[in-house]
Amino acid sequence: MSPRPRVLRTLALTLALGLAVLTGCSAGSGGNAAPGAPKTLRFVTVYPANTTDPQLVHTAFILNSGTTETLVGLDPHSLKLYPWLAESWETEDAQHWTFRIRQGVTFHNGAPLDAEAVRAALQHALDVNPGVVAALKIDSMTVVDDHTLSIATTSVYPALVSNLVHYNTVITDVTDTGDVPMGTGAFRFESFDPAGRSVLVRNDQYWDGRAKLDRVVMTANEDSNARMLALQAGDADIIYRPSLESIPTLRADPAITVDSVTGTRVYHLQFNYVGRHAALWNNRDFRRGIDALVDRQSIVDGIMAGQGTVAFNPFPGDWPFSPTPLGRAHGTEAALQHFKAAGLEVNDGKVTHDGKPLTMQIVTYIARPELPLIAQLLRESAAQVGITLNIQVAENIDEYLPKTDFDIATYSVLTISRGDGAFFLNGAFGKGGAQNHGRLADPALLAKLDAYNTEIDPATRIRMIKEIGGYIEEQQFNSYLVVPNETAAYRNGVTGWLTPGNEFEFPMITKDLDLA
């Protein structure tokens, strides 16, 4: 169930999507529409869906953008959970849960939302998506009455509620046999082409109030330049994630607003604890030496063009669960001291291992274009101390890493998410975790995770996650580098837009979005 980077599409598909942006979405433009014409907003996002099944889709850009809803929502400012399609939930032991399903809600096909519909949707997600099985740990579900659903997890599991925020747990009418998913959101699908554009129209029976827009045309295009050109030409009203180099140009345009917010993911380096250099990576001083080579501020100022903040642990910032950074020295001299403490030979500012120069592989991917640049920066710093890093570019990093004997991988993952670290921590450090590509199995960390996973008291959980984050930094299990900003750009006249901290947990097309 982890967010997975999309592989690069073929040139033909990229060009086709570009045409869809520059021509297909221009019809019925909201900002230039005649008086009395339907308000149509044109939104260009990044990745297309790989399926029309929202419980299985790999990317949330279109399917989680106003048409579908989850039982539990996440406040974009506080990261606190709030009731959405579930009016409330309760448990006495964090294993047996009772959810009260909101009354008066209907799916887009007119069918009522009830406990059985929720059960069926979650069961479908469990049937088709192994990631949902791992994240929810549901043992059984029982319909108590029309609007009460009982859920039992396989063990004590306080993280169940926070994991019901995930976009693959949206509630749809899975009995509907139509071509588009039937959700409960403020908009419904008029058409949905996973490889092209999708048209959303207002759901006049929406339970939480009438949307201001009549229609939304959503188009996915992985080419950031095409997205920028569409906005500049007036063929798009909002674009998501413009390229960093385009932000000054867009900000200089008086007809365009650029919105940039601190994201909830961290760019970092993962180390391989079981590969050909396992002995080195299992040495904390060696890990600290590699970490000391990374100039984080140069990444923020140069590679990120100021669109990010420095990070040293997985939970940076001033959240209640954020550890205080340890403040260790960085730079070439600090790195050499760590390498010497790790048992490597250091002569004339150069490092050797068993009398030979050290050569390693760093794997990166271009779906996040800053990551290859970070790999190049580290390669240059490592070369100064005599370490050779060969860069390998993978199309799909999550498929590539389990099959290869890498040393370092640049990686991006949501960490500052849902006010609860269980999803990230278990995925990144648990045995068999989807993001634990380095196959770290630290007994002390696993013991801390086991205790955290079964702790019920919220205040104690916050204290425990803070301690775990500090322990991860102290041991330097990975090198956490920078929190990238999430950005969007939109034309004047767009109101009600809120740039989300990530694209997976917050709907982008809301009932409050409007065009002047």
C-alpha positions as CSV (number, residue, x, y, z in Angstrom):
1,M,0.0,0.0,0.0
2,S,3.0,2.3,0.0
3,P,3.1,5.2,-2.5
4,R,5.2,3.9,-5.4
5,P,6.9,6.1,-8.0
6,R,5.5,5.6,-11.5
7,V,7.7,4.4,-14.3
8,L,8.5,6.8,-17.1
9,R,5.9,6.5,-19.9
10,T,6.9,6.2,-23.5
11,L,7.5,9.4,-25.5
12,A,4.3,8.7,-27.4
13,L,2.2,8.7,-24.3
14,T,3.9,11.8,-23.0
15,L,3.2,13.6,-26.2
16,A,-0.4,12.4,-26.2
17,L,-0.9,13.7,-22.7
18,G,0.7,16.9,-23.7
19,L,-1.9,17.3,-26.5
20,A,-4.6,16.5,-24.1
21,V,-3.4,19.3,-21.8
22,L,-2.9,21.9,-24.6
23,T,-6.0,21.2,-26.6
24,G,-8.4,18.8,-24.9
25,C,-8.8,20.8,-21.7
26,S,-9.3,24.1,-23.3
27,A,-13.0,23.5,-24.1
28,G,-15.4,25.1,-21.6
29,S,-12.7,27.0,-19.7
30,G,-13.9,28.4,-16.4
31,G,-12.1,31.6,-16.2
32,N,-13.0,32.7,-19.8
33,A,-16.5,31.2,-19.9
34,A,-19.4,33.4,-21.0
35,P,-21.8,34.6,-18.3
36,G,-24.1,31.9,-17.3
37,A,-21.9,29.1,-18.7
38,P,-20.9,26.2,-16.5
39,K,-17.9,26.9,-14.3
40,T,-15.3,24.5,-15.5
41,L,-11.9,24.3,-13.9
42,R,-9.0,22.7,-15.7
43,F,-6.5,21.0,-13.5
44,V,-3.3,19.4,-14.7
45,T,-1.7,17.0,-12.3
46,V,1.4,14.7,-12.7
47,Y,0.6,11.0,-13.0
48,P,-2.3,9.2,-14.6
49,A,-4.1,6.4,-12.9
50,N,-3.0,2.8,-13.7
51,T,-6.5,1.5,-13.1
52,T,-10.1,2.7,-12.6
53,D,-10.2,0.7,-9.3
54,P,-9.5,3.3,-6.5
55,Q,-8.8,0.5,-4.0
56,L,-5.9,-0.8,-6.2
57,V,-4.6,2.4,-7.9
58,H,-1.0,3.3,-7.4
59,T,-1.4,7.0,-7.6
60,A,-4.0,9.2,-6.0
61,F,-3.9,12.3,-8.2
62,I,-7.2,11.7,-10.0
63,L,-9.1,9.1,-8.0
64,N,-8.5,10.8,-4.7
65,S,-9.4,14.3,-5.9
66,G,-13.0,15.0,-5.0
67,T,-14.9,12.0,-6.1
68,T,-14.1,9.5,-3.3
69,E,-13.9,9.7,0.5
70,T,-12.5,7.7,3.3
71,L,-14.0,6.8,6.7
72,V,-11.4,9.0,8.4
73,G,-10.0,12.4,7.2
74,L,-6.8,14.2,7.9
75,D,-6.6,17.9,8.7
76,P,-4.0,19.4,6.4
77,H,-2.8,22.0,8.9
78,S,-2.6,20.0,12.2
79,L,-2.3,16.4,10.7
80,K,-5.0,15.4,13.2
81,L,-7.7,12.8,12.3
82,Y,-11.3,13.8,12.0
83,P,-14.5,11.9,11.3
84,W,-15.5,11.8,7.6
85,L,-17.7,9.0,6.3
86,A,-17.5,7.6,9.8
87,E,-19.2,9.9,12.3
88,S,-17.3,8.3,15.2
89,W,-15.3,5.3,16.3
90,E,-14.5,3.7,19.6
91,T,-12.5,0.9,21.1
92,E,-11.6,-0.3,24.6
93,D,-8.7,-2.5,23.7
94,A,-7.4,-1.2,20.3
95,Q,-8.3,-4.5,18.7
96,H,-12.1,-4.5,18.7
97,W,-13.5,-1.4,17.0
98,T,-16.9,0.1,16.4
99,F,-17.5,2.5,13.6
100,R,-20.7,4.6,13.3
101,I,-21.3,5.2,9.6
102,R,-22.6,8.7,8.7
103,Q,-26.3,8.7,7.8
104,G,-27.9,10.5,4.9
105,V,-25.0,9.9,2.5
106,T,-25.5,8.3,-0.9
107,F,-23.2,7.1,-3.6
108,H,-23.2,8.8,-7.0
109,N,-25.5,6.1,-8.4
110,G,-28.1,6.9,-5.7
111,A,-27.4,3.8,-3.5
112,P,-27.3,4.6,0.2
113,L,-24.1,4.5,2.2
114,D,-24.5,2.0,5.0
115,A,-22.4,-0.4,7.1
116,E,-22.7,-3.2,4.5
117,A,-21.5,-1.0,1.7
118,V,-18.5,0.1,3.9
119,R,-17.7,-3.5,4.7
120,A,-17.9,-4.6,1.1
121,A,-15.6,-1.7,0.0
122,L,-13.0,-2.5,2.6
123,Q,-13.2,-6.2,1.8
124,H,-12.6,-5.5,-1.8
125,A,-9.6,-3.5,-0.9
126,L,-8.3,-6.4,1.2
127,D,-9.0,-8.9,-1.7
128,V,-7.1,-7.0,-4.4
129,N,-4.4,-5.1,-2.5
130,P,-1.9,-6.9,-0.3
131,G,-0.7,-3.5,1.0
132,V,-4.1,-2.8,2.5
133,V,-4.0,-6.2,4.2
134,A,-0.6,-5.3,5.8
135,A,-1.7,-1.8,6.7
136,L,-5.1,-2.5,8.2
137,K,-4.5,-5.9,9.8
138,I,-8.2,-6.7,9.7
139,D,-9.2,-10.1,11.0
140,S,-13.0,-9.8,10.7
141,M,-15.8,-7.3,9.9
142,T,-19.3,-7.6,11.2
143,V,-22.4,-5.4,10.2
144,V,-24.1,-4.7,13.5
145,D,-26.9,-2.6,12.1
146,D,-27.5,-0.3,9.1
147,H,-25.0,2.2,10.2
148,T,-22.7,0.4,12.6
149,L,-19.7,-1.7,11.6
150,S,-17.6,-3.8,13.9
151,I,-13.9,-4.4,13.0
152,A,-11.5,-6.7,14.7
153,T,-7.8,-6.6,14.0
154,T,-5.5,-9.5,14.2
155,S,-3.9,-8.0,17.3
156,V,-3.9,-4.9,19.4
157,Y,-3.5,-2.2,16.7
158,P,-3.9,1.5,17.6
159,A,-2.9,2.6,14.1
160,L,-6.0,1.2,12.4
161,V,-7.8,4.5,12.4
162,S,-4.9,6.5,11.0
163,N,-4.4,3.9,8.3
164,L,-8.0,4.3,7.2
165,V,-6.9,7.7,5.8
166,H,-5.0,6.0,3.0
167,Y,-6.4,6.5,-0.5
168,N,-6.7,2.8,-1.2
169,T,-9.3,2.6,1.6
170,V,-11.8,5.0,0.0
171,I,-15.4,3.8,0.2
172,T,-17.0,3.1,-3.2
173,D,-20.1,1.1,-4.2
174,V,-18.2,-2.0,-5.3
175,T,-21.5,-3.7,-6.4
176,D,-21.8,-1.1,-9.2
177,T,-20.9,-2.6,-12.6
178,G,-20.3,0.7,-14.4
179,D,-17.1,1.9,-16.0
180,V,-16.3,4.6,-13.4
181,P,-16.0,4.3,-9.6
182,M,-19.1,5.3,-7.6
183,G,-17.9,7.4,-4.7
184,T,-19.6,9.8,-2.3
185,G,-17.6,13.0,-3.0
186,A,-18.6,16.5,-4.0
187,F,-18.0,15.5,-7.6
188,R,-18.8,12.5,-9.6
189,F,-17.1,11.1,-12.8
190,E,-18.7,12.0,-16.1
191,S,-15.9,10.2,-17.8
192,F,-12.6,8.6,-16.7
193,D,-9.8,7.7,-19.1
194,P,-6.8,6.5,-17.0
195,A,-4.4,7.4,-19.9
196,G,-5.9,10.7,-20.7
197,R,-8.4,13.2,-19.2
198,S,-11.2,12.7,-16.7
199,V,-14.2,14.9,-16.4
200,L,-15.8,15.5,-13.0
201,V,-19.2,17.1,-12.6
202,R,-20.9,18.4,-9.4
203,N,-22.7,15.9,-7.2
204,D,-25.8,17.9,-6.4
205,Q,-26.7,15.4,-3.7
206,Y,-23.5,15.7,-1.8
207,W,-24.1,15.3,1.9
208,D,-21.7,18.1,3.0
209,G,-23.0,21.0,0.8
210,R,-23.1,22.0,-2.8
211,A,-19.8,22.5,-4.6
212,K,-19.2,25.9,-6.2
213,L,-17.8,24.5,-9.5
214,D,-19.9,22.8,-12.1
215,R,-17.2,20.7,-13.8
216,V,-13.5,19.9,-13.4
217,V,-11.4,18.6,-16.2
218,M,-8.4,16.7,-14.9
219,T,-5.4,15.8,-17.1
220,A,-2.2,14.0,-16.1
221,N,1.1,14.9,-17.6
222,E,4.5,13.9,-16.3
223,D,6.2,16.6,-18.3
224,S,6.6,19.6,-16.0
225,N,7.3,21.9,-18.9
226,A,4.1,20.9,-20.6
227,R,2.2,21.6,-17.4
228,M,3.9,25.1,-17.1
229,L,3.1,25.9,-20.8
230,A,-0.5,25.0,-20.3
231,L,-0.8,27.3,-17.4
232,Q,1.0,30.2,-19.1
233,A,-1.1,29.8,-22.2
234,G,-4.4,29.9,-20.2
235,D,-5.2,26.3,-21.1
236,A,-5.0,25.2,-17.5
237,D,-6.3,26.9,-14.3
238,I,-4.2,24.9,-11.8
239,I,-1.1,22.8,-12.2
240,Y,0.3,20.6,-9.5
241,R,4.1,20.4,-8.8
242,P,5.7,22.7,-11.3
243,S,9.4,22.1,-11.8
244,L,11.7,24.0,-9.4
245,E,13.4,25.8,-12.2
246,S,10.1,27.2,-13.5
247,I,9.0,28.7,-10.2
248,P,10.8,32.1,-10.6
249,T,9.3,32.4,-14.1
250,L,5.8,31.6,-12.9
251,R,6.1,34.0,-9.9
252,A,7.1,36.8,-12.3
253,D,3.8,36.4,-14.2
254,P,1.2,38.8,-12.7
255,A,-1.6,36.5,-13.8
256,I,-0.3,33.5,-11.9
257,T,0.0,32.6,-8.2
258,V,2.6,30.0,-7.0
259,D,1.8,28.4,-3.7
260,S,4.5,26.4,-1.8
261,V,4.0,24.6,1.5
262,T,6.2,22.3,3.6
263,G,5.6,18.8,2.5
264,T,5.2,15.7,4.6
265,R,7.9,13.5,2.9
266,V,11.6,13.4,3.4
267,Y,14.3,12.8,0.8
268,H,16.9,10.5,2.3
269,L,19.6,7.9,1.7
270,Q,19.0,4.2,2.4
271,F,21.8,1.9,3.2
272,N,22.0,-1.8,2.3
273,Y,22.7,-3.9,5.4
274,V,22.9,-7.3,3.7
275,G,24.8,-6.6,0.5
276,R,28.4,-7.0,-0.5
277,H,29.4,-4.2,1.8
278,A,27.2,-5.3,4.7
279,A,30.1,-5.2,7.2
280,L,30.6,-1.6,6.5
281,W,27.0,-0.6,6.6
282,N,26.5,-2.4,9.9
283,N,29.2,-0.2,11.3
284,R,27.7,3.0,12.8
285,D,30.8,5.1,12.3
286,F,30.9,4.3,8.6
287,R,27.3,5.3,8.3
288,R,28.0,8.5,10.1
289,G,31.0,9.1,7.8
290,I,28.8,8.9,4.7
291,D,26.2,11.1,6.3
292,A,28.9,13.7,7.1
293,L,29.7,14.0,3.4
294,V,26.2,15.4,2.6
295,D,25.9,19.2,2.6
296,R,22.2,19.5,3.3
297,Q,22.1,23.3,3.0
298,S,23.6,23.0,-0.5
299,I,20.8,20.7,-1.4
300,V,18.2,23.1,-0.2
301,D,19.8,26.2,-1.7
302,G,21.0,24.8,-4.9
303,I,19.2,21.6,-6.0
304,M,15.9,22.5,-4.3
305,A,16.2,26.2,-5.2
306,G,15.1,27.1,-1.7
307,Q,12.0,24.9,-1.9
308,G,12.7,22.7,1.1
309,T,14.1,22.5,4.6
310,V,17.0,20.7,6.1
311,A,16.3,17.4,7.9
312,F,18.4,15.1,10.1
313,N,15.8,12.6,11.3
314,P,12.6,11.1,9.9
315,F,10.3,13.6,11.8
316,P,11.8,17.0,11.2
317,G,10.0,20.2,12.2
318,D,8.3,21.3,15.3
319,W,5.6,18.6,15.5
320,P,5.0,17.1,19.0
321,F,6.8,13.9,17.8
322,S,9.8,15.7,16.3
323,P,13.1,14.8,18.0
324,T,15.7,17.6,18.6
325,P,18.5,17.1,16.0
326,L,21.7,15.9,17.5
327,G,23.8,18.6,15.8
328,R,26.8,16.5,14.8
329,A,29.6,18.0,12.7
330,H,29.5,17.6,8.9
331,G,32.0,18.1,6.2
332,T,35.1,16.3,4.9
333,E,37.1,16.4,8.1
334,A,34.3,15.1,10.2
335,A,33.7,12.3,7.7
336,L,37.3,11.2,7.8
337,Q,37.2,11.0,11.6
338,H,34.2,8.7,11.4
339,F,35.8,6.5,8.7
340,K,38.9,6.2,10.8
341,A,36.8,5.2,13.8
342,A,35.1,2.6,11.6
343,G,38.5,0.9,11.0
344,L,39.2,2.2,7.5
345,E,42.7,3.4,6.5
346,V,42.9,7.2,6.2
347,N,46.1,8.6,4.5
348,D,46.5,12.1,3.0
349,G,42.7,12.7,3.2
350,K,41.9,9.6,1.3
351,V,40.1,6.4,2.5
352,T,41.0,2.8,1.7
353,H,39.5,-0.4,2.8
354,D,41.7,-3.5,3.2
355,G,44.4,-1.6,1.3
356,K,42.2,-0.8,-1.7
357,P,40.1,2.2,-2.8
358,L,36.4,1.8,-2.0
359,T,33.9,1.6,-4.8
360,M,30.2,1.6,-4.2
361,Q,26.9,1.9,-6.1
362,I,24.3,4.5,-5.5
363,V,20.9,4.0,-7.0
364,T,18.5,6.8,-7.8
365,Y,15.4,7.5,-10.0
366,I,14.1,10.4,-12.0
367,A,10.5,10.4,-11.0
368,R,11.7,12.8,-8.3
369,P,14.2,14.9,-10.4
370,E,16.0,16.2,-7.4
371,L,17.2,12.8,-6.3
372,P,19.6,12.2,-9.2
373,L,21.2,15.6,-8.4
374,I,21.5,14.6,-4.7
375,A,23.2,11.4,-5.9
376,Q,25.7,13.5,-8.0
377,L,26.4,15.8,-5.1
378,L,27.2,12.9,-2.8
379,R,29.4,11.3,-5.5
380,E,31.4,14.5,-5.7
381,S,31.8,14.7,-1.9
382,A,32.8,11.0,-1.7
383,A,35.4,11.5,-4.4
384,Q,37.2,14.1,-2.3
385,V,37.9,11.4,0.3
386,G,38.8,8.7,-2.3
387,I,35.5,6.8,-2.4
388,T,34.0,6.1,-5.8
389,L,30.2,6.1,-6.1
390,N,28.9,4.7,-9.4
391,I,25.4,6.1,-10.1
392,Q,22.7,3.7,-11.4
393,V,19.3,5.1,-12.5
394,A,16.3,2.9,-12.0
395,E,13.0,3.5,-13.7
396,N,11.0,2.0,-10.8
397,I,13.0,2.2,-7.6
398,D,10.7,-0.1,-5.6
399,E,11.0,-2.9,-8.2
400,Y,14.8,-2.4,-8.7
401,L,16.1,-2.4,-5.2
402,P,14.9,-5.8,-4.0
403,K,16.6,-7.4,-7.1
404,T,20.0,-5.8,-6.9
405,D,23.0,-5.5,-4.5
406,F,23.0,-1.8,-4.2
407,D,24.9,0.2,-1.5
408,I,23.0,3.4,-1.2
409,A,19.7,4.4,-2.6
410,T,18.2,7.9,-2.8
411,Y,14.6,7.6,-1.7
412,S,11.5,9.7,-1.0
413,V,8.8,8.6,1.5
414,L,6.1,10.1,3.5
415,T,7.2,10.3,7.2
416,I,5.5,13.3,8.7
417,S,2.1,11.9,8.2
418,R,-1.3,11.4,9.9
419,G,0.1,12.4,13.3
420,D,1.0,8.8,13.9
421,G,4.3,7.2,12.8
422,A,3.1,3.6,12.6
423,F,2.6,3.5,8.9
424,F,6.0,4.9,8.1
425,L,8.0,3.2,10.8
426,N,6.7,-0.3,10.1
427,G,7.2,0.1,6.4
428,A,10.7,1.6,6.6
429,F,12.1,-0.5,9.5
430,G,9.9,-3.4,10.2
431,K,10.8,-6.9,9.0
432,G,9.5,-7.2,5.4
433,G,8.5,-3.6,5.4
434,A,7.7,-2.3,1.9
435,Q,10.2,0.5,2.2
436,N,12.9,-1.4,4.2
437,H,14.9,-2.0,1.0
438,G,18.2,-2.2,3.0
439,R,16.7,-5.0,5.1
440,L,17.7,-3.5,8.4
441,A,16.8,-5.7,11.3
442,D,18.1,-3.9,14.4
443,P,16.8,-5.8,17.5
444,A,16.6,-2.7,19.7
445,L,14.6,-0.8,17.0
446,L,12.3,-3.8,16.4
447,A,11.6,-4.1,20.2
448,K,10.8,-0.3,20.3
449,L,8.4,-0.8,17.3
450,D,6.7,-3.8,18.9
451,A,6.1,-1.7,22.1
452,Y,4.9,1.3,20.0
453,N,2.6,-0.8,17.9
454,T,0.7,-2.1,20.9
455,E,0.6,1.1,23.0
456,I,-2.9,2.5,23.3
457,D,-2.4,5.8,25.2
458,P,-2.1,8.7,22.7
459,A,0.3,10.7,24.8
460,T,2.5,7.8,25.4
461,R,2.5,7.0,21.7
462,I,3.7,10.5,20.9
463,R,6.5,10.2,23.4
464,M,7.5,6.8,22.0
465,I,7.6,7.9,18.3
466,K,9.7,10.9,19.3
467,E,12.2,8.5,21.1
468,I,12.2,6.2,18.1
469,G,12.9,9.1,15.7
470,G,15.8,10.2,17.9
471,Y,17.2,6.6,18.1
472,I,17.1,6.3,14.3
473,E,19.1,9.5,14.0
474,E,21.6,8.6,16.7
475,Q,22.2,5.2,15.0
476,Q,22.3,6.8,11.6
477,F,20.3,3.9,10.1
478,N,19.5,6.2,7.1
479,S,20.6,9.7,6.2
480,Y,17.6,12.1,6.3
481,L,18.4,15.1,4.2
482,V,15.6,17.5,3.2
483,V,11.9,18.0,3.4
484,P,10.8,19.1,-0.1
485,N,8.0,21.7,-0.5
486,E,4.8,20.8,-2.3
487,T,3.9,23.4,-4.8
488,A,1.1,24.3,-7.1
489,A,0.5,27.2,-9.4
490,Y,-2.8,28.7,-10.5
491,R,-4.3,31.5,-12.5
492,N,-5.8,34.5,-10.9
493,G,-9.5,34.0,-10.3
494,V,-9.0,30.6,-8.7
495,T,-10.2,30.6,-5.1
496,G,-10.5,28.0,-2.4
497,W,-7.4,26.1,-3.5
498,L,-5.3,24.5,-0.8
499,T,-1.9,23.0,-1.7
500,P,-1.7,19.7,0.2
501,G,1.3,18.4,2.1
502,N,1.2,15.4,-0.1
503,E,-1.0,14.0,-2.9
504,F,-2.0,10.8,-1.2
505,E,-3.9,11.9,1.9
506,F,-5.8,15.1,1.0
507,P,-8.4,15.7,-1.6
508,M,-7.4,18.4,-4.0
509,I,-10.8,19.1,-5.7
510,T,-13.1,20.2,-2.9
511,K,-16.5,21.8,-2.7
512,D,-14.9,25.2,-1.8
513,L,-12.8,25.4,-5.0
514,D,-14.1,28.2,-7.3
515,L,-13.4,30.4,-10.3
516,A,-14.1,34.1,-10.3
